[in-house]
Amino acid sequence: MAYATTNPYTGQVVKTFPDATDAEVAQALDQAQAAFEAWKDTGFAERTKVLQKAADLLRASHAEYARILTLEMGKLLAEAEAEVELSAQILEYYVENAEQLLAPEKLPSKHPSYTETWIEHEPQGILLAIEPWNFPYYQIVRIAAPQLAAGNVLILKHASNVPQCAAAFEQLFREAGLPEGGFSNLYANRGQVKAIIEDPRVQGVALTGSEGAGAVVAAQAGNALKKSTMELGGADAFVVLADADLDKAAQWAVTGRHWNSGQVCCSSKRIIVVDAVYDAFLEKYKAGVARLKAGDPLDPSTTLAPLSSQAALDELKKQVAQAVAHGATVEVIGPEVPSTGAFFRPVLLSMAEDNPAYRWEFFGAVSQVIRASDEADAIRIANDSPFGLGGSVFTGDIKRGIEVARKISTGMVYINHPTGVAADLPFGGVRRSGYGRELVGLGIKEFVNHKLIAVTDIDGAF
């Protein structure tokens, strides 16, 4: 699959990596199963000791880990530093909470035959994690931290353009004391991924990625009768009501759409503004986008980084061209960008609702600022999407904002803030944004066996 580090800022190929051999895949599966047999019986104290050590190591070498992120996918250095810290926080969340989250749950059964009933949460075995390039560490740790804490083990198939990030996390867990095979990175090809899913020792698959990849992997997992979780695309609604603080809303909209160069599944891709404040908001928003500064992602003054690759840039340009061919108009609203590197100059895309591109996901600095006649129309537009990942509502009345949030059909809604991420909040969506949840108690229970144990002391005679 051409695993390689290509610097998105310079376009230089820094290093290439060979695909895994079939023998390496077989060895990884054997080692993972052997590791699971020991790890599942390891107590929470020892498991979480490894996670804490991993968090400590991340923080101790945070600058080094951050630079790998920036090198491989072009993330702003400040954003890379924040991702390293968030990953450490997620590890620590499960250090502090895993045992309690997986504690046996007593059941209040009234059946006369049973004197005591409860649920125990048991690890199941090897899990395959298929992860994307846009948050190379955070995506790994979202599945690795809870599942390692639960007693499962993982094989990672990461995106082909972040091979050093993948290797760094394999080394991280090894240095933290995880047994060999507890977390294995494989530069696997598509055929090998299918074979891993079909291996009877593999108990589940967690994928974060595109709809296309999700459909293929979900079908493979279903055919193998394996559970899967899917975190796919999104076109989050960013709803601005008439009573919103427009300066605050516009500033957050610029951030919500352009962090990580707009390459975020839960980015504020559809900015929906009620008619009463539309013109004033749009003026402030365009001015905010114009103030972004494109350049070297290692330069602290840069606020707009390149896209992750030339292929990503080409795909985004192709999407915009297709939208225009169907009648959309494009207005350049962002700053000048360097002529080298995978830079995309931010644009405002306007189109009618019957344009097929109206419901697409644009993975980059393409803004849609949509006029809604009123609050009810804003809710209608927000729900007129095949996706349902995140969303936000901006208003001066929190109670009203909550009422609107409850009417938006999506997995997450934030009031007066773009869709966000945190170590102690769940993440996931509905419809074509996927299924299942990651993080907190919901995430740690996705791939454990919820075993019922029931005790009786009555005679077996009829």
C-alpha positions in Angstrom: 0.0 0.0 0.0 3.1 2.3 -0.4 3.6 3.1 3.2 5.7 6.3 3.2 6.5 9.5 5.0 6.0 12.4 2.6 6.3 15.9 4.1 3.2 17.8 3.1 4.9 21.1 3.4 7.8 20.3 1.1 6.4 17.4 -0.9 9.6 15.4 -0.2 9.4 11.7 0.4 11.3 11.3 3.6 11.2 7.5 4.1 9.5 4.5 2.7 8.4 1.3 4.5 7.8 -2.2 3.0 4.4 -3.8 3.3 4.2 -6.6 5.9 4.8 -10.1 4.6 2.3 -12.8 5.2 4.8 -14.4 7.6 4.9 -11.2 9.6 1.1 -11.1 9.8 0.9 -14.7 10.9 3.6 -14.0 13.6 1.8 -10.9 14.8 -1.4 -12.9 15.3 0.4 -15.7 17.1 2.1 -13.2 19.4 -1.1 -11.3 20.0 -3.0 -14.5 21.0 -0.1 -15.5 23.4 -0.1 -12.0 24.9 -3.9 -12.1 25.4 -3.8 -15.3 27.3 -1.6 -13.6 29.9 -3.0 -10.1 29.7 -6.6 -11.1 30.3 -5.6 -12.5 33.7 -3.5 -9.5 34.6 -5.1 -7.3 37.3 -6.3 -3.8 36.7 -3.5 -2.4 38.8 -0.9 -3.9 36.5 -2.7 -3.1 33.3 -3.2 0.6 34.2 0.4 0.8 35.4 1.4 0.3 31.8 -1.1 2.9 30.6 0.2 5.4 33.1 3.8 4.8 32.0 2.8 5.3 28.4 1.2 8.7 29.4 4.3 9.6 31.3 6.5 8.7 28.3 4.4 10.8 25.9 4.7 13.8 28.1 8.4 13.4 28.7 9.1 13.4 24.9 6.1 15.5 23.8 8.1 17.6 21.4 9.6 14.6 19.6 6.2 12.9 19.3 4.6 16.2 18.1 7.2 16.7 15.4 6.5 13.3 13.9 2.8 14.3 13.5 3.8 17.5 11.8 6.3 15.8 9.6 4.0 13.1 8.4 0.6 14.8 8.0 1.4 18.5 8.2 -0.4 19.4 11.4 0.4 22.7 13.0 3.0 22.1 15.7 0.7 23.6 18.4 -2.1 21.3 17.3 0.4 18.4 17.3 1.5 19.2 20.9 -2.2 19.3 21.9 -2.8 15.9 20.4 0.1 14.4 22.3 -1.3 15.8 25.6 -4.9 14.7 24.8 -3.6 11.2 24.1 -1.9 11.2 27.5 -5.1 12.4 29.2 -7.1 9.6 27.6 -4.6 7.0 28.9 -4.9 8.5 32.3 -8.7 8.5 32.2 -8.7 4.7 32.0 -5.9 4.5 34.6 -8.3 6.2 37.0 -11.6 4.7 35.8 -11.3 1.4 34.1 -11.7 -0.9 37.1 -14.9 1.0 38.2 -16.3 1.1 34.7 -15.9 -2.7 34.4 -17.0 -3.6 37.9 -19.6 -6.4 38.1 -23.2 -5.1 37.9 -25.8 -6.6 40.2 -29.2 -7.3 38.6 -32.4 -6.8 40.6 -34.0 -10.0 39.3 -37.3 -10.9 40.9 -37.4 -14.4 39.5 -37.9 -16.8 42.4 -35.4 -19.4 41.1 -32.4 -17.1 41.4 -30.9 -15.9 44.6 -28.3 -13.7 43.1 -27.6 -12.4 39.5 -25.0 -10.1 38.1 -23.1 -9.1 34.9 -19.4 -9.4 34.5 -17.4 -7.7 31.7 -14.7 -9.9 30.3 -12.1 -9.3 27.6 -12.5 -11.2 24.4 -9.2 -11.3 22.6 -7.5 -9.7 19.7 -9.0 -6.6 18.1 -8.0 -5.0 14.8 -7.8 -1.2 14.8 -7.9 0.5 11.4 -7.1 4.2 11.8 -6.8 7.3 9.7 -4.1 9.9 9.2 -5.8 13.1 10.4 -5.2 12.5 14.2 -2.6 9.7 14.1 -2.1 9.4 17.9 -5.5 10.3 19.2 -7.3 7.9 16.9 -5.0 5.1 18.1 -5.4 5.8 21.8 -9.2 6.2 21.6 -9.4 2.4 21.0 -6.1 1.3 22.6 -6.5 2.8 26.0 -9.9 1.4 26.9 -9.4 -2.0 25.3 -5.9 -2.6 26.8 -7.4 -1.5 30.1 -10.2 -4.0 29.6 -7.7 -6.9 29.0 -7.9 -7.1 25.2 -4.9 -6.8 22.8 -4.6 -4.9 19.6 -3.2 -5.1 16.1 -3.0 -1.7 14.4 -3.3 -1.1 10.6 -2.7 2.6 10.3 -3.0 4.9 7.3 -0.2 4.5 4.8 1.0 8.1 5.1 1.7 8.0 8.8 3.9 4.9 9.2 6.3 6.6 11.7 3.4 7.6 13.9 2.2 4.0 13.9 5.7 2.7 14.8 6.1 5.3 17.5 3.1 4.0 19.3 4.1 0.4 19.1 7.4 1.4 20.6 5.7 3.5 23.2 3.6 0.6 24.6 6.6 -1.7 24.5 8.6 0.8 26.6 5.7 1.2 28.9 5.9 -2.5 29.7 3.1 -4.0 27.6 3.9 -7.6 26.8 5.2 -8.4 23.3 2.1 -8.9 21.1 -0.1 -6.7 23.3 0.0 -3.9 20.7 1.4 -4.7 17.2 1.7 -2.3 14.2 1.5 -4.0 10.8 2.0 -2.3 7.5 -0.7 -4.5 6.1 -2.2 -4.6 2.6 -5.9 -4.9 1.9 -5.8 -8.7 1.4 -4.0 -9.1 4.7 -6.5 -6.9 6.5 -9.3 -9.2 5.2 -7.4 -12.3 6.4 -6.8 -10.7 9.8 -10.5 -10.0 10.2 -11.4 -13.6 9.2 -8.9 -15.2 11.6 -10.9 -16.9 14.4 -8.7 -15.4 17.1 -9.7 -11.9 16.1 -12.8 -10.8 18.0 -13.6 -7.4 16.6 -12.7 -4.5 14.4 -12.7 -0.8 15.1 -12.4 1.5 12.1 -12.1 5.3 11.8 -12.1 6.5 8.2 -14.1 7.1 5.1 -17.5 5.8 4.2 -16.0 3.7 1.5 -13.5 2.0 3.7 -16.1 1.6 6.4 -18.5 -0.1 4.1 -15.9 -2.6 2.9 -14.5 -3.4 6.4 -18.0 -3.6 8.0 -19.0 -6.1 5.3 -15.9 -8.2 5.9 -16.5 -8.2 9.7 -20.2 -9.0 9.2 -19.3 -11.9 6.9 -17.0 -13.2 9.6 -19.6 -12.6 12.3 -17.3 -10.2 14.1 -18.5 -7.1 15.9 -17.3 -3.8 14.5 -17.5 -0.1 15.4 -17.3 2.6 12.7 -16.4 6.2 13.1 -16.9 7.7 9.6 -17.4 11.1 8.0 -19.4 14.1 9.0 -20.8 17.4 7.9 -21.4 19.0 11.2 -24.0 21.8 11.5 -22.9 25.0 13.2 -26.1 26.8 13.9 -26.1 30.5 14.7 -29.4 31.8 16.2 -30.5 35.4 16.2 -29.5 36.1 19.8 -26.0 34.7 19.5 -22.9 36.8 20.3 -21.8 37.2 16.6 -18.1 38.0 17.4 -17.8 34.9 19.5 -19.7 32.7 17.0 -17.7 33.9 14.0 -14.4 33.4 15.8 -15.4 29.8 16.8 -16.7 29.2 13.3 -13.3 30.1 11.8 -11.6 27.8 14.3 -14.2 25.0 14.0 -13.9 24.9 10.2 -10.1 25.3 9.8 -8.4 23.5 12.7 -6.3 20.6 11.3 -6.7 22.4 8.0 -10.4 21.5 7.9 -9.5 17.8 7.8 -11.7 16.8 10.7 -14.7 14.5 10.6 -16.4 16.7 13.2 -15.4 20.0 11.6 -18.0 22.8 11.4 -18.6 22.1 7.7 -22.2 23.6 7.4 -22.5 27.0 9.1 -26.2 27.7 9.3 -27.2 31.2 10.2 -30.7 32.6 10.7 -31.6 35.4 8.3 -31.8 38.1 10.9 -28.0 38.0 11.5 -26.8 36.3 8.4 -25.2 39.3 6.7 -23.5 40.6 9.8 -22.2 37.1 10.7 -20.9 36.4 7.2 -18.9 39.7 7.2 -17.2 38.8 10.5 -16.6 35.2 9.4 -14.9 36.1 6.1 -12.7 38.6 7.9 -11.7 36.0 10.3 -10.8 33.5 7.6 -8.8 36.2 5.8 -6.6 36.7 8.9 -5.4 33.1 8.8 -1.7 32.7 7.9 -0.6 29.8 5.7 3.0 28.6 6.0 5.4 26.2 7.6 3.5 24.1 10.2 6.6 24.2 12.4 6.4 28.0 12.6 4.4 29.1 15.6 3.0 32.0 13.7 1.3 29.7 11.1 -2.4 29.2 11.5 -3.2 27.4 8.3 -1.2 24.3 7.6 -1.1 22.3 4.3 -3.4 19.4 3.7 -2.0 15.9 4.5 -0.9 15.1 1.0 -1.0 16.1 -2.7 -3.6 13.4 -3.2 -5.9 15.0 -0.5 -5.4 18.4 -2.2 -6.3 16.9 -5.6 -9.4 15.2 -4.3 -10.6 18.4 -2.6 -10.1 20.5 -5.8 -11.9 17.8 -7.8 -14.9 18.0 -5.4 -15.1 21.8 -5.6 -15.0 21.6 -9.4 -17.8 19.0 -9.5 -19.9 21.2 -7.2 -19.3 24.2 -9.6 -20.3 22.0 -12.5 -23.6 21.4 -10.8 -24.2 25.2 -10.3 -22.3 26.1 -7.2 -20.4 29.4 -6.9 -16.9 29.8 -5.3 -15.5 32.8 -3.5 -11.9 32.8 -2.3 -12.0 34.1 1.3 -8.6 32.8 2.7 -5.1 34.2 2.6 -2.5 33.6 -0.1 -0.9 30.2 0.3 2.6 29.0 -0.6 3.1 27.7 -4.2 4.8 24.5 -2.9 3.3 22.0 -0.6 -0.2 20.6 -0.4 -1.9 24.0 0.4 -5.6 24.8 -0.3 -6.6 28.4 -0.2 -9.9 28.7 1.8 -13.1 29.2 -0.2 -16.8 29.9 0.4 -19.0 27.5 -1.5 -22.6 28.6 -2.2 -25.1 26.2 -3.8 -28.8 25.3 -4.0 -30.2 22.5 -2.0 -30.7 20.4 -5.2 -27.0 20.5 -5.9 -25.7 16.9 -5.2 -22.6 18.5 -3.6 -24.8 20.2 -1.0 -24.7 17.0 1.1 -21.1 16.0 0.5 -18.3 16.1 3.0 -15.5 18.5 2.0 -12.3 17.4 3.9 -10.5 20.7 3.8 -11.0 24.5 4.0 -14.3 24.7 2.1 -16.9 26.7 3.9 -20.7 26.6 3.4 -22.5 29.4 5.1 -26.2 28.7 4.7 -29.0 31.2 5.2 -31.9 29.9 7.3 -35.2 31.8 7.4 -35.6 31.2 11.2 -34.8 28.8 14.0 -37.1 26.1 12.7 -35.6 26.3 9.2 -32.1 26.1 10.7 -33.0 22.9 12.5 -34.5 21.5 9.2 -31.3 22.3 7.3 -29.1 20.9 10.1 -31.0 17.6 9.9 -31.0 17.5 6.1 -27.8 15.5 5.9 -26.8 11.8 5.4 -24.3 12.3 8.3 -24.9 12.7 12.0 -21.7 13.0 13.9 -21.5 16.3 15.7 -23.0 19.8 15.7 -23.2 23.0 17.7 -25.7 25.7 18.5 -24.8 29.4 19.3 -27.2 31.4 21.3 -27.4 33.8 24.2 -30.0 31.7 25.9 -28.6 28.4 27.1 -32.0 26.9 27.8 -33.1 27.7 24.2 -29.8 26.2 22.9 -30.4 23.0 24.7 -33.9 22.8 23.2 -32.5 23.3 19.7 -29.7 20.8 20.4 -32.3 18.1 21.3 -33.9 18.6 17.9 -30.7 18.1 15.9 -30.3 14.4 14.9 -26.6 13.7 15.6 -24.3 11.9 18.0 -23.0 15.0 19.8 -24.1 18.6 20.1 -22.2 21.4 21.8 -23.7 24.7 23.0 -21.6 27.8 22.1 -18.6 25.7 21.0 -17.8 23.7 17.9 -17.9 20.0 18.2 -15.0 19.1 20.4 -13.0 16.3 21.9 -12.0 15.5 25.5 -10.7 12.5 27.4 -13.8 12.2 29.5 -16.5 12.7 26.8 -17.9 10.0 24.4 -17.4 10.2 20.7 -19.5 8.8 17.9 -22.4 9.4 15.5 -25.4 8.0 13.7 -26.5 7.2 10.1 -23.6 7.5 7.6 -21.3 8.8 10.3 -21.1 5.3 11.7 -22.1 3.3 14.8 -20.7 2.5 18.2 -19.0 4.9 20.6 -15.4 5.5 21.7 -14.1 6.8 25.0 -15.6 6.8 28.6 -17.7 3.8 29.7 -19.4 3.4 26.4 -16.1 2.9 24.6 -14.6 0.4 27.1 -17.7 -1.8 26.9 -17.8 -2.1 23.1 -15.6 -5.2 22.9 -16.1 -7.0 26.2 -18.3 -10.0 26.9 -21.2 -8.9 29.1 -21.5 -12.3 30.9 -24.5 -13.1 33.1 -23.9 -15.2 36.2 -27.0 -16.4 38.0 -27.1 -18.4 41.3 -29.9 -20.6 42.5 -30.3 -22.9 45.5 -33.6 -24.7 44.7 -33.9 -28.4 43.9 -33.6 -29.5 40.3 -36.7 -31.7 40.7 -39.9 -30.8 38.8 
